[in-house]
Amino acid sequence: MKYETCRGCGAPIVWIRTPGGKSMPCDPEPVHYRERSGAAGKIVTPNGTVLSCDLDVEPETATGIGYSSHWSTCPQAGRFRRREAKP
């Protein structure tokens, strides 16, 4: 993982490489989660897999520890969204 600062909000972030080879900005604090198919929460595992889950569960009921995508917490996330190409 590579540690940096978000260019939008100045918060610390970590970059996690996905299985597809792309880097995803995440909040640096690990979060306990319980994996559940179809859950509204999303978590990025240390190996870069994105899972549906229940977030912030008690450690004894957690199925793992992962990271929240910084896109979901950054107040400036809209500045970095790619615009669709005009036809």
C-alpha positions in Angstrom: 0.0 0.0 0.0 1.2 3.5 -0.8 0.3 6.3 1.7 -0.4 9.8 0.4 -2.7 12.8 0.9 -5.9 13.4 -1.0 -5.5 16.3 -3.5 -9.2 17.3 -2.9 -9.7 17.3 0.8 -6.2 16.9 2.2 -7.1 13.7 4.2 -4.6 10.9 4.4 -5.3 8.0 2.0 -3.8 4.7 1.0 -3.7 3.3 -2.5 -4.7 -0.3 -2.9 -4.1 -2.2 -6.2 -7.1 -4.1 -7.5 -6.9 -7.5 -9.1 -7.4 -5.7 -12.4 -4.2 -3.7 -11.9 -5.8 -0.3 -11.1 -5.1 1.7 -7.9 -8.0 2.6 -5.6 -7.8 5.4 -3.0 -9.0 4.3 0.4 -9.3 5.7 3.9 -6.3 4.5 5.9 -8.2 3.3 9.0 -9.0 -0.5 8.8 -12.7 -1.4 9.2 -14.2 -4.6 10.6 -16.8 -6.0 8.2 -19.0 -9.0 7.8 -19.3 -10.2 4.2 -22.9 -10.5 3.0 -24.0 -10.8 -0.6 -26.2 -7.9 -1.7 -25.4 -5.7 1.3 -25.3 -2.0 0.7 -21.9 -1.5 2.2 -18.7 -2.0 0.2 -15.2 -2.7 1.5 -11.8 -3.0 -0.2 -9.8 -5.9 1.0 -6.0 -5.6 1.4 -5.6 -7.6 -1.8 -7.9 -5.1 -3.7 -11.1 -7.1 -3.9 -14.3 -5.1 -3.5 -16.9 -7.0 -1.4 -20.6 -6.3 -0.4 -20.8 -6.3 3.4 -22.1 -4.9 6.7 -19.6 -2.3 7.9 -18.3 -1.4 11.4 -19.4 -4.7 13.0 -18.1 -6.0 16.3 -14.6 -7.7 15.9 -16.0 -11.0 17.2 -18.6 -11.2 14.4 -16.4 -9.8 11.6 -15.3 -11.9 8.7 -12.4 -9.6 7.9 -10.7 -6.2 8.0 -10.7 -4.0 5.0 -10.7 -0.3 3.9 -13.5 2.1 2.9 -13.1 3.6 -0.5 -12.1 7.3 -0.2 -14.6 8.1 -2.9 -17.4 7.4 -0.4 -16.1 9.8 2.3 -14.3 12.6 0.4 -16.3 15.8 0.2 -14.5 16.7 -3.0 -15.0 13.3 -4.8 -17.0 15.0 -7.6 -13.9 16.9 -8.7 -12.2 13.7 -9.7 -15.1 11.9 -11.6 -14.4 11.3 -15.2 -16.8 12.9 -17.6 -18.3 10.9 -20.4 -17.0 11.6 -23.8 -19.4 13.6 -26.0 -20.5 11.8 -29.2 
